[in-house]
Amino acid sequence: MLQMRPFRPSFARLGLVLMVALMALYVFSGRQRSLYFSSEAGAAHIFRPNKCLLKYTNVPVYNTTVSSTPIYVSPMSSSMFPLVSRTKDLPPPPARLDNGIRIQKTVKSVADDTEELTNEFAQMEKEQRLQIDKLSQVCSTNVLQNATYAGKGSYKYHRSRAYNVGYCKVPKCGSTFWIRLFTVLDNGINVAKNILEKSRSSLHNMRHSFHSSLLSILQLKSPTILSARNPYSRLHSAYIDKLYLFLMWNYSLNILGIDKTNTTERICPQAVSFEDFLQWILRDASQGKTLNRHWAPIFSLCKPCDVVPISIIRQETFAKDVKFILQYLKVDEDKYEFIMSALQGNRVKTALPSIIATVFNRVKSLVRDNCLNWIYIARRTWSALQIQGFIANEVNFPFEQFKNLTDPSDVVKVSEFIISEIYKHPLSKDESHNQRKMALQAAYSDVSEETIVGIQQLYREDFLLFGYSFVPPNKEDIYSE
């Protein structure tokens, strides 16, 4: 009887079988197996055409070298992250530091988390995780390598020693509030109370114990809070704050091309339009100049792809996002209550005196030189506060009452006067929001299509990294339908 020999697979046979299986897997899965290719092909796979933006601009705002066909994107469109719900395609969530020890989260990405959320913190954490995942996706492409803006970065960071957390300072993203917050975290409530009455300019000029640097943040691998704001909104806020209110009035001469080097006469600031301001920014950027921090792209101020983000604080959801990070850090109850009360308190009473003091102190020399007068400054401030949603548009500037003030340069008296007028015509939270939105839309309605396209290209990386739509404010209602 013939006896069968037992089958003993050799290593060579096993290797051959494994090789055939891998080749078959490669063929059936396709060449682009993941969203996270660092090549141009990977970038082209992510940034697909968006008909909405195509219809609006008809010019490219993002293009890769893979194809000669322009590719149009809207970060908020579903085509931006077509596979975001596939956990296997997502990069691992960044590790966090717990008492100095680096701990990797073991839970799945929130994009694949279908578990019912039952409390506010869990919902906020899910939203933050999703934003950070989107940031990681864009960072994994070559989007920053192809950035239009080539100015030198000016990195300013805070770092709380008490809570081992970093924060990238971004002007026009609540940076004054963050100085006060980090003061509370590291120095306590009593110290924070002492700086509440200081003007914004003095706060930013002070040397604080929590001042740090990007190098320190990277070396310590400190978990970092990033700030974000829609570039359209941030640019308009910078214009109102710095040019409309003459806080940086010297820039108006540069914007209008006025040369003051060959004259001994006093040159007064000139009023510039929002369009003038935007075109000047585009012109300087195209010449390779480094833009002022107040309007430079956020990615150039923070290097968001190099740090370990634990939260993205969006200006549009500021209070909720700050609440999340305080809970995430397990901030002491007394500090938590102090910070949240300052954040949610009466901004008219707490913020306005500081704003008015900053404006009036900055323009004193202009009034002395007869370039401006106090009534004009007060009316300009009143108008700015209407744009910012503090004063109802229907309320006219009380010219006669202001003219009768004993000393129109007295910051305290002027603040009390303006605040008393505001209390006579209070705005609800929704009314204030709608008024700011209307002012923003009106401002961009006067901006040319060419300038809008330039802004889209210059701030492309900020739009993509933080998930903002390229559609300008005055077109939002049209393209949301």
C-alpha positions as CSV (number, residue, x, y, z in Angstrom):
1,M,0.0,0.0,0.0
2,L,1.3,3.4,-1.1
3,Q,1.9,5.6,2.0
4,M,1.2,9.3,1.5
5,R,4.0,11.6,2.5
6,P,3.0,14.4,5.0
7,F,2.9,17.9,3.4
8,R,5.7,20.0,4.8
9,P,5.5,23.5,3.4
10,S,9.0,25.0,2.9
11,F,9.9,28.6,3.7
12,A,10.3,29.2,-0.1
13,R,6.8,28.0,-0.8
14,L,5.4,30.2,2.0
15,G,7.3,33.2,0.7
16,L,6.0,32.6,-2.8
17,V,2.4,32.4,-1.5
18,L,2.8,35.6,0.5
19,M,4.3,37.4,-2.5
20,V,1.4,36.4,-4.7
21,A,-1.2,37.5,-2.1
22,L,0.5,40.9,-1.7
23,M,0.6,41.5,-5.4
24,A,-3.1,40.6,-5.7
25,L,-3.9,43.0,-2.9
26,Y,-2.0,45.8,-4.6
27,V,-3.8,45.2,-7.9
28,F,-7.3,45.1,-6.4
29,S,-6.8,48.0,-4.0
30,G,-5.5,50.5,-6.6
31,R,-2.5,52.7,-6.6
32,Q,-3.8,55.3,-4.2
33,R,-4.5,53.2,-1.2
34,S,-4.6,56.0,1.3
35,L,-5.3,59.7,1.6
36,Y,-2.0,60.3,3.3
37,F,0.5,60.3,0.4
38,S,3.1,63.0,0.8
39,S,3.5,63.1,-3.0
40,E,1.8,65.4,-5.4
41,A,-0.5,62.5,-6.4
42,G,-1.7,62.4,-2.8
43,A,-2.5,66.1,-2.8
44,A,-4.3,65.8,-6.1
45,H,-6.4,63.0,-4.7
46,I,-7.6,65.2,-1.8
47,F,-8.1,68.5,-3.5
48,R,-10.9,67.8,-6.0
49,P,-12.8,70.4,-8.0
50,N,-15.6,72.2,-6.3
51,K,-18.4,73.5,-8.6
52,C,-19.5,76.1,-6.2
53,L,-16.1,77.9,-6.2
54,L,-15.7,77.3,-9.9
55,K,-19.0,79.0,-10.6
56,Y,-18.0,81.9,-8.4
57,T,-14.4,82.7,-9.3
58,N,-13.7,80.8,-12.5
59,V,-10.0,81.1,-11.6
60,P,-7.8,78.5,-9.8
61,V,-7.1,79.0,-6.1
62,Y,-5.3,75.7,-5.7
63,N,-3.4,73.7,-8.2
64,T,-0.9,70.8,-8.1
65,T,1.7,69.8,-10.7
66,V,0.0,66.5,-11.3
67,S,-2.3,67.9,-14.0
68,S,-2.5,71.1,-16.0
69,T,-6.2,71.4,-15.2
70,P,-6.8,73.9,-12.4
71,I,-8.4,72.4,-9.3
72,Y,-10.9,74.4,-7.3
73,V,-11.5,73.7,-3.6
74,S,-13.8,74.6,-0.9
75,P,-12.6,73.3,2.5
76,M,-16.1,72.8,3.8
77,S,-17.3,70.7,0.8
78,S,-17.7,66.9,1.1
79,S,-15.1,66.4,-1.6
80,M,-12.4,67.9,0.5
81,F,-12.3,64.9,2.8
82,P,-14.2,62.2,0.9
83,L,-12.9,59.4,3.2
84,V,-12.9,61.1,6.5
85,S,-15.2,58.5,8.1
86,R,-12.7,55.7,7.4
87,T,-10.7,55.3,10.5
88,K,-8.0,53.2,8.8
89,D,-7.2,56.2,6.6
90,L,-6.8,58.7,9.4
91,P,-3.4,59.4,11.0
92,P,-3.2,58.5,14.7
93,P,-4.5,61.2,17.0
94,P,-1.6,63.2,18.5
95,A,-0.4,62.1,21.9
96,R,-1.0,64.2,24.9
97,L,1.1,64.9,27.9
98,D,-0.2,63.8,31.3
99,N,2.1,64.9,34.1
100,G,5.0,65.1,31.7
101,I,4.4,61.5,30.4
102,R,3.5,61.2,26.7
103,I,0.3,59.1,26.4
104,Q,-1.2,58.0,23.2
105,K,-5.0,57.9,23.0
106,T,-6.3,54.4,22.7
107,V,-9.8,55.2,21.5
108,K,-10.6,55.3,17.8
109,S,-10.8,58.5,15.8
110,V,-14.0,60.4,16.5
111,A,-14.7,60.3,12.8
112,D,-15.6,56.5,13.2
113,D,-17.1,56.9,16.7
114,T,-20.8,56.2,16.4
115,E,-21.3,55.9,20.1
116,E,-24.1,58.1,21.4
117,L,-22.7,61.2,23.2
118,T,-24.5,62.0,26.4
119,N,-22.8,65.1,27.8
120,E,-21.5,68.4,26.6
121,F,-17.8,67.8,27.2
122,A,-17.9,64.6,25.1
123,Q,-19.6,66.4,22.3
124,M,-17.0,69.2,22.4
125,E,-14.2,66.7,22.5
126,K,-15.6,65.0,19.4
127,E,-15.8,68.3,17.5
128,Q,-12.2,69.2,18.5
129,R,-10.9,65.7,17.5
130,L,-12.5,66.1,14.1
131,Q,-11.0,69.5,13.5
132,I,-7.5,68.2,14.5
133,D,-7.9,65.2,12.2
134,K,-8.8,67.6,9.3
135,L,-5.7,69.7,10.1
136,S,-3.6,66.5,10.1
137,Q,-4.9,65.5,6.7
138,V,-4.0,68.8,5.1
139,C,-0.6,68.8,6.9
140,S,0.2,65.4,5.4
141,T,0.0,66.9,1.9
142,N,2.5,69.4,0.4
143,V,0.1,72.3,0.8
144,L,2.6,74.3,3.0
145,Q,5.5,73.7,0.6
146,N,3.5,75.3,-2.2
147,A,2.4,78.3,-0.1
148,T,2.0,81.6,-1.9
149,Y,3.1,83.6,1.1
150,A,6.9,83.5,1.6
151,G,7.4,86.0,4.4
152,K,9.5,85.2,7.4
153,G,7.6,83.7,10.3
154,S,7.4,85.6,13.6
155,Y,6.6,82.9,16.2
156,K,5.3,84.0,19.6
157,Y,4.1,81.4,22.0
158,H,2.8,81.2,25.6
159,R,3.4,78.1,27.8
160,S,1.8,77.5,31.1
161,R,4.3,75.8,33.5
162,A,1.4,74.9,35.8
163,Y,-0.6,73.0,33.2
164,N,2.2,72.2,30.7
165,V,0.3,73.5,27.7
166,G,1.4,75.8,24.9
167,Y,-0.5,78.4,22.9
168,C,0.4,80.2,19.7
169,K,-0.3,83.9,19.9
170,V,-2.3,85.1,16.9
171,P,-3.4,88.8,16.7
172,K,-7.1,89.3,16.0
173,C,-7.9,85.9,17.5
174,G,-8.5,86.9,21.1
175,S,-4.8,87.3,21.9
176,T,-5.6,89.9,24.7
177,F,-7.9,87.5,26.4
178,W,-5.3,84.7,26.3
179,I,-2.8,86.9,28.1
180,R,-5.3,87.2,30.9
181,L,-6.1,83.5,30.8
182,F,-2.4,82.4,31.1
183,T,-1.9,84.9,33.9
184,V,-4.7,83.1,35.8
185,L,-3.3,79.7,35.0
186,D,0.2,80.4,36.2
187,N,-0.1,83.3,38.6
188,G,-3.5,83.0,40.1
189,I,-6.7,85.1,40.3
190,N,-5.3,87.9,42.4
191,V,-2.5,88.7,39.9
192,A,-5.0,88.5,37.0
193,K,-7.3,91.0,38.7
194,N,-4.5,93.6,38.8
195,I,-4.1,93.5,35.1
196,L,-7.8,93.5,34.1
197,E,-7.9,97.3,34.0
198,K,-4.8,97.7,31.9
199,S,-5.1,98.8,28.2
200,R,-4.6,96.3,25.5
201,S,-1.3,97.9,24.3
202,S,0.2,97.8,27.8
203,L,-0.8,94.2,28.3
204,H,0.9,93.1,25.1
205,N,4.1,95.2,25.8
206,M,4.5,93.7,29.3
207,R,6.9,90.8,29.9
208,H,5.0,87.8,31.2
209,S,6.3,84.7,33.0
210,F,4.5,82.4,30.5
211,H,6.2,83.9,27.4
212,S,7.8,81.1,25.4
213,S,9.0,80.3,21.9
214,L,8.3,77.8,19.1
215,L,11.7,76.2,19.7
216,S,10.8,75.6,23.4
217,I,7.4,74.2,22.5
218,L,8.9,71.8,20.0
219,Q,11.7,70.7,22.3
220,L,9.3,70.0,25.2
221,K,6.7,68.5,22.8
222,S,4.2,70.6,24.7
223,P,0.5,70.0,23.7
224,T,-0.5,73.2,22.0
225,I,-3.6,75.3,21.6
226,L,-4.0,76.7,18.1
227,S,-6.1,79.8,17.2
228,A,-8.2,80.0,14.0
229,R,-10.3,82.7,12.3
230,N,-11.9,83.0,8.9
231,P,-9.3,85.0,6.9
232,Y,-12.0,87.3,5.5
233,S,-13.2,88.2,9.0
234,R,-9.7,88.6,10.4
235,L,-8.6,90.9,7.7
236,H,-11.6,93.2,8.2
237,S,-11.1,93.2,12.0
238,A,-7.4,94.2,11.4
239,Y,-8.5,97.0,9.1
240,I,-11.0,98.5,11.5
241,D,-8.7,98.2,14.5
242,K,-5.5,99.4,13.0
243,L,-6.3,101.6,10.1
244,Y,-9.9,102.9,10.6
245,L,-9.1,103.8,14.2
246,F,-5.6,105.1,13.3
247,L,-3.8,102.8,15.7
248,M,-1.2,102.1,13.0
249,W,-1.7,105.4,11.1
250,N,1.8,105.3,9.6
251,Y,0.7,102.4,7.5
252,S,-1.8,104.7,5.7
253,L,1.0,106.6,4.2
254,N,2.6,103.4,2.9
255,I,-0.7,102.2,1.5
256,L,-1.3,105.4,-0.4
257,G,2.4,105.7,-1.5
258,I,3.1,108.9,0.4
259,D,6.8,109.5,0.8
260,K,7.6,111.4,4.0
261,T,11.4,111.0,3.9
262,N,12.2,114.1,1.9
263,T,10.1,116.6,3.8
264,T,10.3,118.3,7.2
265,E,6.6,119.1,7.3
266,R,4.2,117.2,9.4
267,I,2.3,114.6,7.3
268,C,-1.0,113.6,8.8
269,P,-2.6,110.2,8.4
270,Q,-4.9,109.7,5.5
271,A,-8.1,107.7,5.4
272,V,-7.7,104.5,3.4
273,S,-10.5,102.2,2.2
274,F,-10.8,98.5,2.9
275,E,-10.0,97.8,-0.7
276,D,-6.8,99.9,-0.5
277,F,-5.8,98.0,2.5
278,L,-6.3,94.6,0.9
279,Q,-4.6,95.5,-2.3
280,W,-1.6,96.9,-0.4
281,I,-1.3,93.5,1.5
282,L,-1.4,91.6,-1.8
283,R,1.2,93.9,-3.3
284,D,3.7,93.5,-0.4
285,A,3.2,89.8,-0.3
286,S,3.8,89.5,-4.0
287,Q,7.1,91.3,-3.5
288,G,8.2,88.7,-0.9
289,K,7.8,91.1,2.0
290,T,7.0,89.9,5.5
291,L,3.5,91.0,6.5
292,N,2.6,92.5,9.9
293,R,1.5,89.9,12.4
294,H,-1.9,91.4,12.6
295,W,-2.7,90.3,9.1
296,A,-0.1,87.7,8.2
297,P,-1.5,84.2,7.5
298,I,-1.9,82.2,10.6
299,F,0.1,79.3,9.3
300,S,3.2,81.6,9.1
301,L,2.8,82.6,12.7
302,C,2.3,79.2,14.3
303,K,3.7,76.3,12.2
304,P,0.6,74.3,13.0
305,C,1.9,71.2,11.3
306,D,4.9,71.0,13.5
307,V,3.3,71.2,17.0
308,V,1.1,68.7,18.8
309,P,-2.3,70.3,18.8
310,I,-4.8,69.5,21.5
311,S,-7.4,72.1,20.6
312,I,-8.3,74.5,17.8
313,I,-9.9,77.6,19.3
314,R,-12.0,79.1,16.5
315,Q,-13.0,82.8,16.8
316,E,-16.5,81.8,15.6
317,T,-17.1,79.4,18.6
318,F,-14.7,81.1,21.0
319,A,-16.5,80.8,24.3
320,K,-17.4,77.1,23.8
321,D,-13.9,76.2,22.7
322,V,-12.3,78.0,25.6
323,K,-14.7,76.1,28.0
324,F,-13.6,72.8,26.4
325,I,-9.9,73.5,26.9
326,L,-10.3,74.5,30.5
327,Q,-12.2,71.4,31.3
328,Y,-9.7,69.3,29.3
329,L,-6.9,70.7,31.4
330,K,-8.9,70.1,34.6
331,V,-8.3,73.7,35.7
332,D,-9.0,74.4,39.3
333,E,-12.6,75.3,40.0
334,D,-11.9,78.9,41.2
335,K,-9.7,79.7,38.2
336,Y,-12.3,78.1,35.9
337,E,-15.1,80.2,37.2
338,F,-13.0,83.4,37.1
339,I,-12.0,82.9,33.5
340,M,-15.5,81.9,32.3
341,S,-17.1,84.8,34.1
342,A,-14.7,87.2,32.4
343,L,-15.4,85.6,29.1
344,Q,-19.1,85.5,29.4
345,G,-19.5,88.7,31.3
346,N,-20.5,92.1,30.2
347,R,-18.1,93.0,27.4
348,V,-19.4,96.5,27.2
349,K,-18.2,97.2,30.8
350,T,-15.0,95.1,30.7
351,A,-13.7,95.4,27.1
352,L,-14.7,98.9,26.0
353,P,-12.8,101.0,28.4
354,S,-9.6,99.3,27.4
355,I,-10.4,99.7,23.6
356,I,-11.2,103.4,24.0
357,A,-8.1,104.0,26.2
358,T,-5.9,102.4,23.6
359,V,-7.3,104.5,20.7
360,F,-7.3,107.8,22.6
361,N,-3.7,107.4,23.9
362,R,-2.4,106.4,20.5
363,V,-3.8,109.5,18.7
364,K,-2.8,112.2,21.2
365,S,0.1,113.3,19.1
366,L,-2.1,113.6,16.0
367,V,-4.5,115.9,17.9
368,R,-1.6,118.0,19.2
369,D,-0.4,118.4,15.6
370,N,-3.8,119.5,14.5
371,C,-4.2,116.5,12.2
372,L,-7.3,115.2,14.0
373,N,-9.6,116.5,16.7
374,W,-11.2,114.7,19.6
375,I,-14.8,114.9,18.2
376,Y,-13.6,113.2,15.0
377,I,-11.8,110.5,17.0
378,A,-14.9,109.9,19.1
379,R,-17.2,109.7,16.1
380,R,-14.7,107.3,14.4
381,T,-14.6,105.2,17.6
382,W,-18.4,105.2,17.8
383,S,-18.7,103.9,14.2
384,A,-16.1,101.2,14.8
385,L,-18.1,100.0,17.9
386,Q,-21.2,99.8,15.6
387,I,-19.2,97.6,13.2
388,Q,-18.1,95.4,16.1
389,G,-21.7,95.0,17.3
390,F,-21.5,97.1,20.5
391,I,-23.8,99.9,19.4
392,A,-26.9,99.6,17.4
393,N,-26.7,101.0,13.9
394,E,-29.9,103.0,14.4
395,V,-28.3,105.0,17.2
396,N,-26.7,108.2,15.9
397,F,-23.5,109.6,17.5
398,P,-24.6,112.1,20.2
399,F,-22.7,115.0,18.8
400,E,-24.1,117.7,21.0
401,Q,-23.7,115.8,24.3
402,F,-20.1,114.9,23.4
403,K,-19.3,118.5,22.4
404,N,-20.4,119.6,25.9
405,L,-17.9,117.3,27.7
406,T,-15.5,119.4,29.8
407,D,-12.5,117.4,28.5
408,P,-13.1,115.4,25.4
409,S,-9.7,113.8,25.8
410,D,-10.4,112.3,29.2
411,V,-10.5,108.6,28.5
412,V,-12.4,107.7,31.7
413,K,-15.1,110.3,31.0
414,V,-15.4,109.4,27.3
415,S,-15.7,105.7,28.2
416,E,-18.4,106.4,30.8
417,F,-20.2,108.6,28.3
418,I,-20.2,106.0,25.5
419,I,-21.1,103.1,27.8
420,S,-24.1,105.1,29.2
421,E,-25.3,105.7,25.6
422,I,-25.0,101.9,24.8
423,Y,-27.0,101.0,27.9
424,K,-29.8,103.2,26.6
425,H,-30.1,101.1,23.5
426,P,-28.9,97.6,24.4
427,L,-28.4,94.9,21.7
428,S,-29.1,91.2,22.3
429,K,-26.5,88.6,21.5
430,D,-28.2,87.7,18.3
431,E,-28.7,91.3,17.2
432,S,-25.0,92.0,17.9
433,H,-24.0,89.0,15.8
434,N,-26.3,89.9,12.9
435,Q,-25.0,93.5,12.9
436,R,-21.3,92.3,12.7
437,K,-22.3,89.9,9.9
438,M,-24.0,92.7,8.0
439,A,-21.0,95.0,8.4
440,L,-18.6,92.3,7.1
441,Q,-20.8,91.5,4.1
442,A,-21.1,95.2,3.3
443,A,-17.3,95.6,3.5
444,Y,-16.7,92.8,1.0
445,S,-19.4,94.0,-1.3
446,D,-17.1,96.9,-2.2
447,V,-14.1,94.7,-2.8
448,S,-13.3,93.8,-6.4
449,E,-13.3,90.3,-7.8
450,E,-9.6,90.5,-8.6
451,T,-8.8,91.4,-5.0
452,I,-11.0,88.6,-3.6
453,V,-9.1,86.0,-5.8
454,G,-5.8,87.4,-4.5
455,I,-7.0,87.0,-0.9
456,Q,-8.0,83.4,-1.6
457,Q,-4.6,82.6,-3.0
458,L,-2.6,84.4,-0.3
459,Y,-4.5,82.9,2.6
460,R,-5.2,79.5,0.8
461,E,-3.3,77.6,3.5
462,D,-5.4,79.1,6.4
463,F,-8.6,78.3,4.5
464,L,-7.5,74.7,4.1
465,L,-5.9,74.0,7.4
466,F,-8.7,75.3,9.5
467,G,-11.6,74.3,7.3
468,Y,-13.0,77.7,6.2
469,S,-14.9,78.3,3.0
470,F,-13.3,80.3,0.2
471,V,-16.6,81.9,-0.6
472,P,-16.5,85.6,0.6
473,P,-19.0,86.9,3.2
474,N,-21.1,88.8,0.7
475,K,-21.6,85.6,-1.4
476,E,-22.3,83.2,1.4
477,D,-26.1,83.4,1.2
478,I,-26.0,82.7,-2.5
479,Y,-23.7,79.7,-2.4
480,S,-25.2,78.1,0.7
481,E,-28.4,77.5,-1.2
